[in-house]
Amino acid sequence: MNFPGDIQIAEYNYPLPDERIAKFPLKERDKCKLLIYKDKQIRETIFSNIGTLLPNDGLMVVNNTKVIPARLEFFTQNGARIEIFCLEPHTPADYDTNFAAKETCQWRCLAGNLKRWKNFNLSRTLQCANGETVLTAEKIEVEGGEIVAKFSWTGGYSFSEIIDAAGSIPIPPYLNRKAEESDSVDYQTVYSHYKGSVAAPTAGLHFSPELLKSLKTKIDELTLHVGAGTFKPVKTETIGEHEMHREFFAVNKDVIEDLIKYQGKITAVGTTSVRTLESLYWIGVKLATSETCTHLSQWECYQMQTDLSLKDSLSNILKVMERNGITVYKASTGIMIAPGYRYKVVNNIITNFHQPESTLLLLVSAAVGNAWKDIYNYALDNDFRFLSYGDGCFLEVD
């Protein structure tokens, strides 16, 4: 594959008026518009017709992560507002273990108005299911624009219960509005199960329970916890200078087996599913010469020379799982999928329309080439709604 580091991000810009950004979702999730790019042709339909595009003997993979109410609001004794934005667990580092923690845990966070948070703890009273408790936040470390915060509380509650009582849903900054009560439902997929994301895998927001039941294709779930880095703009002239965000994922053994079985007929719902599935291939390549692999870095896949088949690569993961007696493969990925990347796993992508000059738009361009310009021009010319609460598109990978 060609290394894409010299690509100028300015080549992936397009005009996006604010009025084209959907501030709220449609009342009926699956009644949004769907742009179709298939056989190098562009047409449109309604999202509820997605089943006609999926092979009956194919596989659709969705991300079942659940958005957490990651924004925690505190006030100093002088009345200064401090917002703590939870990014990912620090201690314990495992998501499930951290959310189950009682009395104390630590998270890597962003902190708004950090200059006003001196050497003192923040606290606030929470109303939980069985009464009140006091949540305390202690600043443990400061590194760059991030902190490690230690949270403490009493009452025997889990941190999952604490954050549900204390936090608010972190809707995307480009919506330019405060989160409303409706977002706690609207900004979750109907198949969200595992807490950990600070942003929704928004391509999945279009599926209703009824639509899922009507599909004849097999549906598998994986978990990738979406980080705030998904909104991180590319501020460098070339993408080679951009530092990609890391995200954690977990994939069950039977899903990996299905990826082998349904090779050539795999549809990924959302860029997060795409990143996970493509990362699995390269992790399998690394496992051909290594005992373990728990992280895939940003540019590794462009540096590896391999003719390993998808079956052989994923079989390497299955062997490691068998050897270690595990049924869920957990790792993290920082992969950047950009023009020059050749897809190894995914054949079709269901996604939304992404921000100009974003890494997500680069991922789309890697799938459809320069046709991304025609796709986005069509969407702009035909009243499609953009970004998280906007319309969807079905892309056949070239």
Rosetta blueprint (number, residue, H / E / L):
1 M L
2 N L
3 F L
4 P L
5 G L
6 D L
7 I L
8 Q E
9 I H
10 A H
11 E H
12 Y H
13 N L
14 Y L
15 P L
16 L L
17 P L
18 D H
19 E H
20 R H
21 I E
22 A L
23 K L
24 F L
25 P L
26 L L
27 K L
28 E L
29 R H
30 D H
31 K H
32 C L
33 K E
34 L E
35 L E
36 I E
37 Y E
38 K E
39 D L
40 K L
41 Q E
42 I E
43 R E
44 E E
45 T E
46 I E
47 F H
48 S H
49 N H
50 I H
51 G H
52 T H
53 L H
54 L L
55 P L
56 N L
57 D L
58 G L
59 L E
60 M E
61 V E
62 V E
63 N E
64 N L
65 T E
66 K E
67 V E
68 I L
69 P L
70 A L
71 R E
72 L E
73 E E
74 F E
75 F E
76 T L
77 Q L
78 N L
79 G L
80 A L
81 R E
82 I E
83 E E
84 I E
85 F E
86 C E
87 L E
88 E E
89 P E
90 H E
91 T E
92 P L
93 A L
94 D L
95 Y H
96 D H
97 T H
98 N H
99 F H
100 A H
101 A L
102 K E
103 E L
104 T E
105 C E
106 Q E
107 W E
108 R E
109 C E
110 L E
111 A E
112 G E
113 N L
114 L H
115 K H
116 R H
117 W L
118 K L
119 N L
120 F L
121 N L
122 L E
123 S E
124 R E
125 T E
126 L E
127 Q E
128 C E
129 A L
130 N L
131 G E
132 E E
133 T E
134 V E
135 L E
136 T E
137 A E
138 E E
139 K E
140 I E
141 E E
142 V E
143 E E
144 G L
145 G L
146 E E
147 I E
148 V E
149 A E
150 K E
151 F E
152 S E
153 W L
154 T L
155 G L
156 G L
157 Y L
158 S E
159 F H
160 S H
161 E H
162 I H
163 I H
164 D H
165 A H
166 A H
167 G E
168 S E
169 I L
170 P L
171 I L
172 P L
173 P H
174 Y H
175 L H
176 N L
177 R L
178 K L
179 A L
180 E L
181 E L
182 S L
183 D H
184 S H
185 V H
186 D H
187 Y L
188 Q L
189 T L
190 V L
191 Y L
192 S L
193 H L
194 Y E
195 K E
196 G E
197 S E
198 V L
199 A L
200 A L
201 P L
202 T H
203 A H
204 G H
205 L H
206 H H
207 F L
208 S L
209 P H
210 E H
211 L H
212 L H
213 K H
214 S H
215 L L
216 K L
217 T L
218 K E
219 I E
220 D E
221 E E
222 L E
223 T E
224 L E
225 H E
226 V L
227 G L
228 A H
229 G H
230 T H
231 F H
232 K L
233 P L
234 V L
235 K L
236 T L
237 E L
238 T E
239 I H
240 G H
241 E H
242 H L
243 E L
244 M L
245 H L
246 R L
247 E E
248 F E
249 F E
250 A E
251 V E
252 N E
253 K H
254 D H
255 V H
256 I H
257 E H
258 D H
259 L H
260 I H
261 K H
262 Y L
263 Q L
264 G L
265 K L
266 I E
267 T E
268 A E
269 V E
270 G L
271 T H
272 T H
273 S H
274 V H
275 R H
276 T H
277 L H
278 E H
279 S H
280 L H
281 Y H
282 W H
283 I H
284 G H
285 V H
286 K H
287 L L
288 A L
289 T L
290 S L
291 E L
292 T L
293 C L
294 T L
295 H E
296 L E
297 S L
298 Q L
299 W L
300 E H
301 C H
302 Y H
303 Q H
304 M L
305 Q L
306 T L
307 D L
308 L L
309 S L
310 L H
311 K H
312 D H
313 S H
314 L H
315 S H
316 N H
317 I H
318 L H
319 K H
320 V H
321 M H
322 E H
323 R H
324 N H
325 G L
326 I L
327 T L
328 V E
329 Y E
330 K E
331 A E
332 S E
333 T E
334 G L
335 I L
336 M L
337 I L
338 A L
339 P L
340 G L
341 Y L
342 R L
343 Y L
344 K L
345 V L
346 V L
347 N L
348 N E
349 I E
350 I E
351 T E
352 N E
353 F L
354 H L
355 Q L
356 P L
357 E L
358 S L
359 T H
360 L H
361 L H
362 L H
363 L H
364 V H
365 S H
366 A H
367 A H
368 V H
369 G L
370 N L
371 A H
372 W H
373 K H
374 D H
375 I H
376 Y H
377 N H
378 Y H
379 A H
380 L H
381 D H
382 N L
383 D L
384 F L
385 R L
386 F E
387 L L
388 S L
389 Y L
390 G L
391 D L
392 G E
393 C E
394 F E
395 L E
396 E E
397 V L
398 D L
